[in-house]
């Protein structure tokens, strides 16, 4: 169970599914926001506005989660009210032995269903995969069977968040195996239209192309020492803005590069 709030949670879900499939485990990925389409779309829109146009609000949200525990309880009630019906239908339909949440929202709802003794989760193993290196309270729920962390520091933070039902395991990040491949750099440069000899500075802002990427690219392009290459993800507006910067290179939606 993932949520399309950025690309990291979905990427982790796909990588975990691929790893399990290699062990002949059948998997199915669902998007938590689709369990309540109208509210899910609203949450996605608000989140996008926060990270793209009001990062101060995003930081404030994290601070509130950490210092106002009552907000977590409010969120749980909200998820129960609007998302639980469809989520339990998914569970009953796919009949899984193990449910892994790669986003805190489904993790909280799964935990609440367990607390309330809902039959959809009573005999199933519930796990949360913590995609973040910093763990805020919404990431953990005491009724989840096991929390899986990407680093030792994240595991320690999760343990400190409360009296958990099960263990916290450090399993390392899960990413697409293609990221581990080392290909021919010269060929990759040719296929992506990058200069053969220039020193490149890679600028990344995630799937949504969030952050001061344009300002960073413009600053680096004004120097003769490096050529900025901006990965724009799915942000077409960012792509156009970077393309207008002399000396900068914009890379749009993922392009398949032959790594052989």
C-alpha positions in Angstrom: 0.0 0.0 0.0 1.6 3.2 -1.2 0.4 6.8 -1.9 1.3 8.9 -4.9 2.6 11.8 -2.8 5.8 12.3 -4.7 7.6 9.4 -6.2 9.6 7.8 -3.4 6.8 5.8 -1.8 5.7 4.3 -5.1 9.3 3.6 -6.0 9.9 1.7 -2.8 6.7 -0.2 -3.3 7.7 -1.3 -6.8 11.2 -2.3 -5.7 9.8 -4.3 -2.7 7.3 -6.0 -5.1 10.1 -6.9 -7.5 12.3 -8.3 -4.7 9.4 -10.4 -3.5 8.5 -11.6 -7.0 12.1 -12.9 -7.3 11.2 -15.2 -4.5 8.0 -16.3 -6.2 5.8 -14.2 -3.9 2.7 -12.8 -5.7 2.2 -9.1 -5.0 -0.2 -6.3 -5.8 0.2 -2.6 -5.3 -2.6 -0.3 -4.4 -2.6 3.5 -3.9 -4.1 4.6 -0.6 -5.5 7.8 -2.1 -7.7 5.8 -4.5 -9.6 4.4 -1.5 -11.3 7.8 -1.3 -10.9 9.4 -4.7 -12.2 12.9 -4.0 -10.5 13.3 -0.6 -7.4 11.6 -2.0 -7.2 14.1 -4.9 -7.6 16.9 -2.4 -4.7 15.6 -0.2 -2.5 15.2 -3.3 -3.2 18.8 -4.4 -2.6 20.3 -1.0 0.7 18.3 -0.6 1.9 19.4 -4.1 1.2 23.0 -3.3 3.0 22.7 0.0 6.2 21.2 -1.4 6.3 23.3 -4.6 5.1 26.7 -3.5 5.0 26.8 0.3 7.8 24.6 1.8 7.5 26.5 5.0 4.0 25.0 5.4 5.5 21.5 4.8 8.1 22.1 7.5 5.4 23.4 9.9 3.4 20.3 9.2 6.3 18.1 10.3 6.8 20.1 13.4 3.1 19.8 14.3 3.2 16.0 13.8 6.1 15.8 16.1 4.9 18.1 18.9 1.1 17.8 18.8 0.2 14.1 19.3 -3.5 14.8 19.1 -3.1 15.5 15.4 -2.2 11.8 14.8 -5.4 10.7 16.5 -7.4 13.2 14.3 -5.7 11.8 11.2 -6.6 8.2 12.2 -10.2 9.1 12.7 -10.2 10.8 9.3 -8.7 7.8 7.6 -11.2 5.4 9.3 -14.1 7.5 8.2 -13.2 8.0 4.6 -10.7 5.3 3.5 -11.4 2.2 5.5 -14.3 0.8 3.5 -12.5 0.6 0.2 -9.2 -0.4 1.8 -10.8 -3.4 3.5 -12.5 -4.3 0.2 -9.0 -4.5 -1.4 -7.8 -6.7 1.5 -10.7 -9.1 1.3 -10.4 -9.2 -2.5 -6.7 -9.9 -2.8 -6.6 -12.0 0.5 -2.9 -11.3 1.2 -0.8 -13.0 3.9 1.3 -9.9 4.4 0.4 -6.2 3.9 3.3 -3.7 3.6 2.6 0.1 3.9 5.2 2.3 2.2 3.5 5.5 3.3 2.4 6.6 6.8 -1.3 7.1 5.9 -2.1 3.5 5.1 0.2 2.4 8.0 -1.9 4.4 10.5 -5.2 3.0 9.1 -4.0 -0.6 9.1 -2.9 -0.1 12.8 -6.3 1.3 13.7 -8.1 -1.6 12.0 -5.9 -4.0 14.0 -6.7 -2.1 17.3 -10.4 -2.4 16.6 -10.2 -6.1 15.8 -11.4 -5.7 12.2 -11.6 -9.2 10.6 -9.9 -8.0 7.4 -6.5 -7.7 9.2 -6.9 -10.0 12.2 -5.0 -12.9 10.8 -2.6 -11.0 8.5 1.0 -9.8 9.1 1.1 -5.9 9.0 4.4 -4.2 8.2 5.4 -0.6 7.6 8.4 0.2 5.4 9.8 3.5 6.6 11.0 5.2 3.4 12.4 8.2 5.3 15.7 8.6 7.1 13.9 10.8 9.7 10.9 9.2 11.3 8.0 11.4 12.4 5.2 10.1 14.7 2.8 9.4 11.8 5.2 6.7 10.5 4.7 4.3 13.5 1.7 2.6 15.0 1.9 0.4 18.1 -0.3 -2.3 16.5 1.8 -2.9 13.4 3.6 -6.2 13.6 7.0 -5.0 12.2 8.5 -1.7 11.2 11.2 -1.9 8.5 13.8 0.9 8.4 16.1 2.1 5.7 18.9 3.0 8.1 20.1 2.4 11.7 19.3 5.9 12.7 15.7 5.5 11.3 15.3 2.3 13.2 16.4 4.0 16.5 14.0 6.9 15.9 11.1 4.4 15.3 11.8 2.6 18.5 11.7 5.8 20.4 8.3 6.8 19.0 6.4 4.5 21.3 5.6 1.0 22.6 5.5 -1.0 19.4 3.8 -4.3 19.1 6.7 -5.9 17.1 10.4 -5.3 16.3 12.0 -2.7 14.2 14.3 -4.2 11.5 17.0 -2.3 9.5 16.7 -3.7 6.0 18.3 -1.0 4.0 16.7 1.0 1.1 14.8 -0.8 -1.7 15.4 0.7 -5.1 15.1 -0.3 -8.7 18.0 -2.7 -9.5 18.9 -0.5 -12.6 20.2 2.1 -10.2 23.0 -0.4 -9.2 24.1 -0.9 -12.8 27.3 0.8 -14.0 27.1 1.3 -17.7 29.3 3.0 -20.4 29.5 6.7 -19.4 30.5 7.9 -22.8 27.5 6.1 -24.4 25.1 7.4 -21.8 26.3 10.9 -22.4 25.7 10.5 -26.2 22.2 9.1 -25.7 21.2 11.8 -23.3 22.8 14.6 -25.4 25.4 15.5 -22.7 28.8 17.0 -23.5 31.6 14.4 -23.9 34.2 16.1 -21.8 32.4 18.6 -19.6 32.3 18.3 -15.8 28.6 17.7 -15.0 26.7 18.8 -11.8 23.6 16.7 -11.4 20.7 18.6 -9.8 17.7 16.5 -8.6 14.4 17.4 -7.0 12.6 14.1 -7.0 9.7 13.0 -9.3 8.0 16.4 -9.0 11.1 18.5 -9.5 10.8 20.3 -6.2 13.2 22.8 -4.8 15.3 25.7 -6.0 16.5 23.8 -9.0 16.2 26.7 -11.5 18.2 29.1 -9.2 20.9 26.4 -8.6 21.2 25.6 -12.3 21.4 29.3 -13.2 24.1 29.9 -10.6 26.2 26.9 -11.8 25.7 27.8 -15.5 27.2 31.2 -14.9 30.5 29.5 -14.0 32.8 28.0 -16.6 33.7 25.1 -14.3 30.7 22.8 -14.5 27.7 22.2 -16.7 24.4 21.8 -14.7 22.2 18.9 -15.6 18.7 19.1 -14.1 16.5 16.0 -13.7 13.1 17.5 -14.0 11.0 14.4 -13.3 7.4 14.9 -14.3 7.6 18.7 -13.9 7.1 20.0 -17.5 7.2 23.7 -16.3 10.6 23.1 -14.7 11.8 21.5 -17.9 10.9 24.6 -19.9 12.4 27.0 -17.4 15.7 25.1 -17.3 15.8 24.8 -21.1 15.8 28.6 -21.2 19.0 28.9 -19.1 22.1 29.2 -21.4 24.6 26.5 -20.5 22.2 24.3 -18.5 20.8 21.0 -19.7 17.3 19.8 -18.8 16.4 16.1 -18.7 12.7 15.4 -18.7 10.7 12.2 -18.1 13.0 9.1 -17.7 14.7 8.1 -20.8 15.8 4.5 -21.2 19.6 4.3 -21.6 21.4 1.2 -22.9 23.6 0.1 -20.0 25.4 -2.7 -21.9 
